[in-house]
Amino acid sequence: MGIELLHVGFGSTIDAQRIIAICKAGSAPIKRMVRRAEEEGRTIDLTYGRKVNTVIVLDTGHLVLAALQTETIVGRLKTPAG
């Protein structure tokens, strides 16, 4: 079973098979979840200084912060790499 990489912007990729959820970053519950994960050192910030638009929850408990729109990342996940 190989690794399926998902491009999440600015040259960064993550293992698509580890994704549990892809969420918009604007809601209060998601912001609380991100704040708690930051305190515990479980965030992976791939925004390169830009605004966080998407939060990706991994099966390891880590949260990936991405600047791309949620719809863009979901579209890339649906499209087979080739």
ROPA-345215 format. One record per residue: residue number from 0; residue in three letters; y, x, z of N, C-alpha, C in turn. Coordinates in steps of 0.1 Angstrom, whole numbers. Last residue first. Example, Ala and Ser with C-alpha at 12.3 -4.5 7.8 and 13.67 -1.06 7.14 Angstrom:
2
[1; 'Ser'; [-22; 128; 71]; [-11; 137; 71]; [0; 129; 79]] [0; 'Ala'; [-57; 132; 78]; [-45; 123; 78]; [-33; 132; 78]] 
END
This chain:
82
[81; 'Gly'; [118; -21; -118]; [111; -17; -130]; [119; -8; -139]] [80; 'Ala'; [114; -44; -92]; [119; -31; -97]; [111; -27; -109]] [79; 'Pro'; [119; -79; -94]; [110; -68; -93]; [116; -55; -99]] [78; 'Thr'; [142; -97; -76]; [140; -91; -88]; [130; -79; -87]] [77; 'Lys'; [145; -104; -49]; [137; -113; -58]; [133; -107; -71]] [76; 'Leu'; [162; -84; -40]; [148; -85; -34]; [139; -94; -43]] [75; 'Arg'; [185; -90; -54]; [178; -77; -56]; [164; -78; -51]] [74; 'Gly'; [192; -114; -41]; [189; -113; -56]; [181; -101; -60]] [73; 'Val'; [197; -105; -16]; [186; -114; -18]; [182; -114; -33]] [72; 'Ile'; [220; -90; -21]; [208; -83; -16]; [196; -92; -18]] [71; 'Thr'; [237; -110; -30]; [234; -98; -39]; [221; -92; -34]] [70; 'Glu'; [239; -127; -8]; [234; -132; -20]; [230; -121; -30]] [69; 'Thr'; [253; -110; 10]; [240; -115; 13]; [233; -119; 0]] [68; 'Gln'; [272; -84; -4]; [271; -98; 0]; [256; -101; 1]] [67; 'Leu'; [273; -51; 11]; [271; -60; 0]; [269; -74; 5]] [66; 'Ala'; [273; -36; 35]; [286; -41; 30]; [284; -51; 18]] [65; 'Ala'; [250; -39; 62]; [253; -36; 48]; [266; -43; 44]] [64; 'Leu'; [231; -28; 88]; [244; -34; 85]; [247; -30; 71]] [63; 'Val'; [200; -35; 101]; [207; -28; 91]; [219; -35; 88]] [62; 'Leu'; [186; -33; 133]; [194; -41; 124]; [201; -32; 114]] [61; 'His'; [152; -30; 146]; [165; -24; 141]; [172; -34; 133]] [60; 'Gly'; [127; -40; 150]; [138; -44; 160]; [151; -38; 156]] [59; 'Thr'; [109; -36; 131]; [110; -26; 141]; [120; -29; 152]] [58; 'Asp'; [113; -54; 111]; [102; -57; 120]; [102; -46; 132]] [57; 'Leu'; [149; -59; 108]; [136; -53; 104]; [126; -56; 115]] [56; 'Val'; [175; -78; 94]; [166; -76; 106]; [153; -70; 102]] [55; 'Ile'; [206; -71; 81]; [192; -72; 78]; [183; -69; 90]] [54; 'Val'; [236; -86; 76]; [228; -80; 86]; [213; -82; 82]] [53; 'Thr'; [265; -83; 56]; [251; -87; 57]; [244; -79; 68]] [52; 'Asn'; [291; -73; 57]; [289; -86; 52]; [275; -92; 54]] [51; 'Val'; [313; -52; 73]; [299; -57; 73]; [298; -71; 68]] [50; 'Lys'; [336; -33; 54]; [333; -45; 62]; [318; -48; 62]] [49; 'Arg'; [330; 3; 53]; [335; -10; 47]; [331; -21; 57]] [48; 'Gly'; [319; 26; 61]; [332; 23; 65]; [338; 10; 60]] [47; 'Tyr'; [293; 25; 51]; [301; 36; 47]; [316; 32; 49]] [46; 'Thr'; [273; 8; 58]; [285; 2; 51]; [294; 13; 46]] [45; 'Leu'; [249; 11; 72]; [249; 16; 58]; [262; 10; 50]] [44; 'Asp'; [239; 17; 103]; [251; 13; 96]; [251; 19; 82]] [43; 'Ile'; [215; 4; 122]; [216; 14; 111]; [228; 9; 102]] [42; 'Thr'; [210; -1; 157]; [217; -4; 144]; [216; 8; 134]] [41; 'Arg'; [201; 4; 182]; [191; -1; 172]; [198; -5; 159]] [40; 'Gly'; [213; 11; 206]; [211; 21; 196]; [201; 17; 186]] [39; 'Glu'; [221; -8; 224]; [208; -3; 226]; [204; 8; 216]] [38; 'Glu'; [246; -15; 214]; [245; -10; 228]; [232; -3; 230]] [37; 'Glu'; [238; -26; 189]; [246; -14; 190]; [246; -7; 204]] [36; 'Ala'; [225; -49; 198]; [217; -38; 191]; [225; -25; 191]] [35; 'Arg'; [247; -63; 208]; [236; -60; 217]; [228; -48; 211]] [34; 'Arg'; [261; -67; 184]; [267; -60; 195]; [257; -55; 205]] [33; 'Val'; [243; -82; 169]; [247; -69; 164]; [253; -61; 176]] [32; 'Met'; [242; -105; 184]; [230; -98; 182]; [233; -84; 177]] [31; 'Arg'; [269; -114; 182]; [263; -110; 195]; [250; -102; 193]] [30; 'Lys'; [269; -119; 154]; [278; -108; 160]; [273; -104; 173]] [29; 'Ile'; [251; -140; 153]; [248; -127; 146]; [256; -116; 152]] [28; 'Pro'; [265; -160; 168]; [252; -155; 172]; [248; -141; 166]] [27; 'Ala'; [289; -162; 151]; [290; -157; 165]; [276; -152; 170]] [26; 'Ser'; [287; -152; 117]; [286; -162; 128]; [285; -155; 141]] [25; 'Gly'; [289; -132; 96]; [301; -139; 102]; [299; -148; 114]] [24; 'Ala'; [269; -120; 82]; [274; -113; 94]; [285; -121; 101]] [23; 'Lys'; [240; -135; 70]; [254; -133; 68]; [260; -128; 82]] [22; 'Cys'; [208; -120; 69]; [217; -129; 75]; [232; -125; 71]] [21; 'Ile'; [174; -118; 64]; [187; -113; 58]; [197; -124; 62]] [20; 'Ala'; [145; -108; 82]; [155; -118; 79]; [167; -111; 73]] [19; 'Ile'; [125; -88; 81]; [122; -101; 87]; [132; -112; 82]] [18; 'Ile'; [114; -61; 62]; [124; -71; 64]; [119; -84; 70]] [17; 'Arg'; [95; -43; 54]; [98; -44; 68]; [109; -54; 72]] [16; 'Gln'; [94; -42; 27]; [83; -48; 34]; [85; -49; 49]] [15; 'Ala'; [116; -28; 18]; [116; -42; 17]; [105; -49; 25]] [14; 'Asp'; [131; -1; 33]; [117; -6; 29]; [117; -21; 30]] [13; 'Ile'; [163; 6; 17]; [154; 3; 29]; [141; -2; 24]] [12; 'Thr'; [188; 28; 5]; [177; 19; 3]; [170; 17; 16]] [11; 'Ser'; [220; 37; -7]; [211; 35; 4]; [200; 25; 0]] [10; 'Gly'; [241; 39; -26]; [230; 48; -27]; [219; 47; -16]] [9; 'Phe'; [257; 17; -21]; [262; 30; -19]; [251; 41; -18]] [8; 'Gly'; [231; -8; -13]; [245; -4; -16]; [248; 11; -13]] [7; 'Val'; [205; -13; -10]; [215; -21; -2]; [229; -16; -4]] [6; 'His'; [176; -15; -27]; [189; -9; -28]; [199; -18; -20]] [5; 'Leu'; [144; -13; -14]; [155; -23; -17]; [168; -16; -16]] [4; 'Leu'; [112; -1; -21]; [125; 1; -17]; [135; -9; -22]] [3; 'Glu'; [80; -4; -10]; [89; -11; -19]; [103; -9; -14]] [2; 'Ile'; [54; 19; -6]; [67; 14; -1]; [75; 8; -12]] [1; 'Gly'; [20; 9; -11]; [32; 17; -12]; [44; 11; -6]] [0; 'Met'; [-12; 9; 0]; [0; 0; 0]; [12; 9; 0]] 
END
